[in-house]
Amino acid sequence: MKRVAVAVLGGALTVAGVALLVLPGPGFVLVAAGLAVLATKFTWAARPLAYAKDRAQSGIDEVGESPWRAALAVVGALALLAAGVLEVAGVDLPMVNVVTAALLILSGVGLLGTIVYARRRAGTQPEPTAEHRD
């Protein structure tokens, strides 16, 4: 019974995440969450979860190391926040409703948090020495 519940919950999160990859919302986060849930009972889910973690970490590292990528990500986050707030404030945006507006706002806040985390993390890591560079 527990295995079925994990399969249903993990599958639902993963499918919703895949849909949100093309729709406004935190798609990648839900895909990773779904895979994490599935990996608790299904060994096959560990491999795509590891891949998702690696891709997420490389994206965070890229934003942390590049001021230009961080700036573009901030612009994107502010655009998400602005679209969500405008819809909530009563401006009728095409193909946006209150649920989408809430997801846009949550995505913008999540992206800003990720940018702050990435930049702080990059600032606290020591520069590699000549011996440790590849």
C-alpha positions in Angstrom: 0.0 0.0 0.0 2.8 2.4 0.9 4.6 1.6 -2.4 1.4 2.5 -4.3 1.0 5.8 -2.4 4.7 6.7 -3.2 4.2 5.7 -6.9 1.0 7.9 -7.1 2.5 10.9 -5.3 5.9 10.7 -7.0 4.3 10.1 -10.4 1.9 13.0 -10.0 4.7 15.4 -8.9 6.8 14.3 -11.9 4.0 14.7 -14.4 3.0 18.1 -13.1 6.6 19.1 -13.2 7.0 18.1 -16.8 3.9 20.0 -17.7 5.2 23.1 -15.9 8.5 22.9 -17.8 6.5 24.5 -20.7 4.0 26.3 -18.6 4.7 29.1 -16.1 5.7 27.5 -12.9 8.4 25.6 -11.0 8.6 22.7 -13.3 12.1 21.4 -12.7 11.6 21.7 -8.9 8.5 19.4 -9.1 10.3 16.9 -11.4 13.1 16.7 -8.9 10.6 16.4 -6.0 8.7 13.7 -7.8 11.9 11.7 -8.5 13.0 12.1 -4.9 9.7 10.7 -3.7 9.9 7.8 -6.2 13.5 7.0 -5.3 12.4 6.2 -1.7 10.8 3.0 -3.0 11.9 2.5 -6.5 15.7 2.0 -7.2 15.3 3.0 -10.9 14.4 6.5 -9.9 17.7 7.1 -8.3 19.6 7.5 -11.6 17.3 10.2 -13.1 17.3 11.9 -9.7 21.1 12.0 -9.6 21.1 13.4 -13.1 18.5 16.1 -12.1 20.6 17.0 -9.0 23.8 17.3 -11.1 22.0 19.5 -13.7 20.5 21.7 -11.0 23.9 22.1 -9.3 25.7 23.0 -12.5 23.0 25.6 -13.2 23.5 27.1 -9.7 27.2 27.1 -10.2 26.9 28.9 -13.6 24.7 31.6 -12.1 27.1 31.9 -9.1 30.2 32.3 -11.2 28.8 34.6 -13.9 27.5 38.1 -13.0 25.9 38.3 -16.5 23.9 35.1 -15.9 23.0 36.2 -12.5 21.8 39.5 -13.9 19.7 37.8 -16.6 18.2 35.5 -14.0 17.3 38.4 -11.9 15.6 40.1 -14.9 13.7 36.8 -15.5 12.7 36.5 -11.8 11.4 40.1 -11.8 9.5 39.5 -15.0 7.8 36.5 -13.4 7.0 38.5 -10.3 5.7 41.4 -12.3 3.4 39.2 -14.4 2.0 37.5 -11.4 1.4 40.7 -9.4 -0.2 42.4 -12.4 -2.7 39.6 -12.8 -3.5 39.6 -9.0 -3.9 43.4 -9.1 -6.6 43.1 -11.8 -4.7 43.6 -15.1 -6.1 41.1 -17.5 -3.1 39.3 -19.0 -3.6 36.8 -21.9 -3.6 33.1 -20.8 -3.0 34.0 -17.1 -5.4 33.3 -14.3 -5.1 33.5 -10.5 -3.6 30.1 -10.2 -1.0 30.8 -12.9 -0.3 34.2 -11.3 0.4 32.5 -7.9 2.7 30.1 -9.7 4.5 32.9 -11.4 5.0 34.7 -8.1 6.2 31.6 -6.4 8.6 30.9 -9.3 10.0 34.4 -9.2 10.6 34.2 -5.5 12.1 30.8 -5.8 14.4 32.0 -8.6 15.5 35.0 -6.6 16.3 32.8 -3.6 18.3 30.5 -5.9 20.2 33.4 -7.3 21.1 34.7 -3.8 22.1 31.2 -2.7 24.3 30.8 -5.8 26.0 34.1 -5.5 26.7 33.7 -1.8 28.0 30.1 -2.4 30.3 31.3 -5.2 31.6 34.1 -2.9 32.5 31.7 -0.1 34.4 29.2 -2.1 38.2 29.6 -2.3 39.8 30.1 -5.7 41.5 26.9 -6.9 45.3 26.9 -6.7 47.5 26.0 -9.6 48.0 22.5 -8.2 44.2 21.8 -8.1 43.1 23.2 -11.4 42.2 20.9 -14.3 
